[in-house]
Amino acid sequence: MSSMNWSGVFPAATTQFKTDLSIDIDASQQVLDALVRDGVHGLVVLGTCGENNSLEADEKRQMLRAAVEVVAGRVPIVVGVSELTTSRAAVFAKDAESLGADALMVLPAMVYVPTEAELETHFRTVARASALPIMLYNNPPAYRAAITLDVLASLADEPTIVAVKESAPDTRRFTDLARAFGERFILMAGLDDVALEGLLMGARGWVSGLTSAFPQESVALVAAVDRGDLEEARRIYRWFMPLLHLDAEHDLVQSIKLAEQIMGRGSERVRMPRLPLAGARRAEVTAMVEEAAANRPLLAQAAA
């Protein structure tokens, strides 16, 4: 745990599929390798953008093995733990440790809406299944379960629960968490279109969706914040914002994968129940990505 660095940009990487929608290991590894070479500080695999819940149990383990192989220790790998039951989540957490993951991103159990006591018990059980450091994922709009201050207080005695990915749209949460817990939990910005606000309010890093399409600008944004260059951070953020809003939509996975495809970084193929964007929505997102690509702030700066 002491060697895990929770700062910088951690893209929520996509899982790539072949035309028959089987996992494309080679393409998935290429996506991960390209992100590392573009300077990201860590990787989140098998999260929402990795289509965790569309994969079979053996496919998740296959994908994690492939990620560990291609990354080869260059950056930490955080793997999503997103299961229907607590027992399945605990088994996967244990397996992830043996397969070489560096940390876990643990979600509430899927589908079921828990009480606070059930949510605490779920997280505590998964935490005790491995020795890996854990980032809890708070996203009430998506998962209908809020990790309240009371739940976090009850989990403060679990040494492996070290971080919180905060994806609630209300950025006051960062200040509330800092006031309540000080440095006990590392905070990570988890919702793209309030990422800068989160970083300014104390988040140490950014778990990002749109980084998969524009990693260099994402890294530059966080670097600008770190060195106190808020003018540069705002410049990049304002350019990025139309795309960052996509991260808050229900079709975020399809939008991000389409953006990857347009930028030559992957395929838009997704597994059902998702379908690739079509019609007016696909045209809208395509236009947004193409406009962003034509006006990339780092290229404009280099030209100047």
Secondary structure, 3 states (H helix, E strand, C coil): CCCCCCCEEEEECCCCECCCCCECHHHHHHHHHHHHHCCCCCEEECCCCCCHHHCCHHHHHHHHHHHHHHHCCCCCEEEEECCCCHHHHHHHHHHHHHHCCCEEEECCCCCCCCCHHHHHHHHHHHHCCCCCCEEEEECHHHHCCCCCHHHHHHHCCCCCEEEEEECCCCCHHHHHHHHHHCCCCEEEECCHHHHHHHHHCCCCEEEECHHHCCHHHHHHHHHHHHCCCHHHHHHHHHHHHHHHHHHHCCCHHHHHHHHHHHCCCCCCCCCCCCCCCCHHHHHHHHHHHHHHHHCCHHHHHHHC
